[in-house]
Structure formats: C-alpha cells, structure tokens
Amino acid sequence: MTHSTHAVTNQPPPLTEYDVFTADAALAEGLARHVAAEVADEATAELRALGRAAGSAEAIEWGVRANAHPPVLRTHDRYGHRVDEVDFHPDYHRLMARAVEAGLTDAVSRPSGQLRRTAGFLVWTQVDAGHGCPVSMTHAAVPALRAAPELAAVWEPLLTAHAYDPGLRPVAGKAGAIAGMGMTEKQGGSDVRANATRAEPLAEPGAYALTGHKWFCSAPMSDAFLVLAQAPGGLTCFLLPRVLPDGTRNTFRIQRLKEKLGNHSNASSEVEFDGSTVAWRVGEEGRGVPTIIEMVAATRLDCVTGSAAIMRQAVAQAVHHAAHREAFGSPLIDKPLMRNVLADLALESEAATTLALRLAAAHDAAAAGSARDRQLLRIAVPAAKYWVAKRCTPLVVEALECLGGNGYVEDSGMPRLLRESPLNSIWEGSGNIQALDVLRALQREPQALNAFLTEVGQAAGADHRLDAAIKGVLAELSDLEGIEARARRLVERLALVLQGALLVQHAPPAVADAFCASRLSGDWGAAFGTLPGTLDLAAVVDRARAV
C-alpha cells in the first residue's frame, strides 16, 4: 500500500493563461488616453492579442527555455574556416518572430507608432527581457540612419518590416532585418570620444575600412550595426553590415560572448575589425555622437519601458501570490502589513508605466512637429531612465520576498527578473551619465526646462504636496553652486515630480494620494511597505491584480 505523507495545499496557481495587457489597468488606460482616435480600436485589439500571447503557458516556456539554453559562439566551421556565428535556442527565434510581427521594431509606419510599440514592448518584455535588446536597437537605428538618405532608403523598410528573417544573407533578398550598435570600447566605456577604432576612406564614396574593437556589442547575429570610429575628420558614425552587397561575409571577428549576470537569452559579444572590415558613413565626419545620439535616445526610452515591464511582472506575481496564499487564518493580501508592501510596490510600478507611456506619446508628437514635446523629451527621457531603472532592482527584491522561499527558487521566475533588473540602469549610459545629461540640457537648452515646467504645471493646484515639490525643484535650480555633485538628487526630484503630475491628472485618487504622500511629501520610510496607514491601500492593491 502506498501512503501519501501530505496533500499539496495553500499554494497559488501559476499566473498564466491571462491577458497581460488588459490585466494592467495603468497600461490599458494609458494607451486609451494617448492613442490617436482613428486607430484606438485597432491598437487595442493588437495589444490584447499580444497580451494573451504573453500570458500564455507556451510563451512563458519560450522565455524559460531561451534563458536556460543561452547562445553559443561558433568561431570556425568543421573545416577551420572562420564563420563567427552565434547559435540561439529555437525559442529565442520564436520570441523574436512574435516581437517583430507585432511591430515592436516599427515606430514610424503607423499613427501613434511609438506609443503602440512602447505598450507592446512593455507587454512582451514580461515574457523575456533578453531578446528585447535587438528589438530595441532595430527600432532605434531608424532615426540615426536618416542622416544618410541613401542608406536609409535601403535599410529602413527592412528594419521596420513586420517580418523576422534570421540568418546571415545579403539583405537585398531578406524580408526584414535586425540592427545592433557598437560604441563601447575597453579604454573609454561611456566616454565614447576616447574611441580608438580607426576608419580609413576607400575608393567607393562613403565607404571606409575599419580597424579596432568593440568591448560590448549586443546581438552579434544582427544584419548590420551602427558603430563609431575615428575618421580623418573626427569621430564618425558608420553602418557596418555583416554581409556585404556582393554576398561575401564582412570581417566581423567575434572574440567571445560575455558571461553576464542576467540577460542570458541575448548574446553580448566582444568584436574586432581587422582593417578589411567595410562600413558606410552615416552623417558627416566628426559628427558621430550627434548622429548616433538619435539611436541612443530611442534606446533610453526602451530602458524606461523595459524596467517598467520587469516591475509590472514582479508586482503581478507578488499580488497574485498574496491573493492565493493564506497565513495565520486568512489570505496574505488581507494582512495590513502585507497590503502596505504590495500597495507600495504597485505605486512604483504604475508610476513607471504611466511615465513611459507619456514619453512615448511625446515622441509621436515630436515626430509630428511639436517643439514642446521634443524639448520635454530632452530632460524627461534621461531623468526617467535614471530613476525608473534605478527603482527596478529594489522593487524586484521586495516583490521576491513577498513569495518567501518560493520566490528564491528558479521555478518561480523571480530570480530571472532579479538578475535582469540592474541592466537597464547600465545600458545606454549609467546613472551618472543620465544625471549629467540632464544638467547639460538645463544649462544649454532653457526651452527644455520651460517644456518640463509646462508639463508638470498642467497639474498645478490639484495637490498641495505636488505644488510644494515643484517649488522645491525650482529652489534647487536657483542654486547652481556645486550642482554637479547634487545632480542625482536633482534628477530624482525631477522624475518624481513628473510622475506625480501625471498620476494626479490621470490615476485613481487612491493611487495619486498615496504617491504624493510618500514620494513627494516624505511620509515614507527607507524600505517598501512604509506608506502612511491612513491611505486607501486596498484600492491600490486591487488595481494591481492581474487576475
């Protein structure tokens, strides 16, 4: 006779087979708020379909397997020929295909294009963050390439196509293309003006031979890369294809793949160019940074969105667990202290999502000619990238703790979120770079500050704590003595004030009240779960439930 030692009880069901988009009130409401009326129904239907896919058991397993079986470098074939190829698990390609087909590499071909792809990126990144890197870079390459109209005419239709066509072949015969970026070098890091890669002009107009290395080059199986190199006229941007127009392989020596803390499904590599590597100039010689900064700005917005996505998934898992797990006679979600923790996490997540969508809408408006939105982005993007990415890791740590020991094991998915959480704070310029970028905008572009103040001023008078916080920011800006050493503090306040203004205008009163009381008025401790007990925390938590 077989005896059972126990029955499995008091365990939450898996959070699966749900619509990731519709279940996220802040996301769904934000899309409805900003999307162009003529495409609202179409965009909502597309995102619901993507949301159902993202919440499916099948897609969740794709993400698990793509990370459990990371990319493998093959430098040579069986005969000893140099091939420099990276093999990915089939589920990585499934993730990429669904992302590209959903338009996540295309912000330009549809009304509200950036808003729609940002909302989709936030949904689909919750399945796996690693493949979001080439998706982001492909979309972001488009505005930079427009500095070279002849190249853009060839590449833009491929980069924005809703067709994933992997494999190294001439792009003339491909249905779509993927782009990467190579700026960072050993000796310079974030100081790209210290780059040592050389570019020598060739006989063909606009073509150069590159010699040098790139310390970090993500997604090395991309069809082309935007890279920086020192041309005779100074630091210049180039388009470097993996396969040349005549079908021969360009010299692109993959020295190794990086062994990273997280982001395991994505290949990050170290590459070298040996003097026979051919690339085509994008923009003028000596204008490399202004040219590629268009790509950097677009990927920084995706760092905000990617962090918001990780935060949202962590909060969804924590709330789901607490709703189905009992302790001491009742569900965890009903315990006052756990409710405080969950509400605090939910506030952080909603503020991040709301800000990401506002920036996406500003991007669309700027592309349509709005000078104010373009100026707003100049301050708001680096400030948001600084703050939202910084908040991601502590949020995931606290959300993991809500699951207790269950959250510390790989099966829960929380460790993968935790390993992913610091990345967006590092990529495309770490915290100090973002803070200094905001200072440059404040000092050189006064119209950017005016645009920011106009934006937050739309909420003036709605909450006295927000009004006081805006005055506090102005007071800090009036004292420029030693401002660089105070840059992080200032940028944090700018981001919080912007989030507060958006929530006061658009979020339910319980959410806006809790945010202003804690983040702006200071009634908050040094850890999550320290909100004032007088707030309507149950309403905040209930809004964050996925199912």
Summary of the structure (lengths in Angstrom):
residues: 547
radius of gyration: 23.6
end to end distance: 40.6
largest distance: 85.0
contacts: 1975
relative contact order: 0.10
helix: 55%
strand: 13%
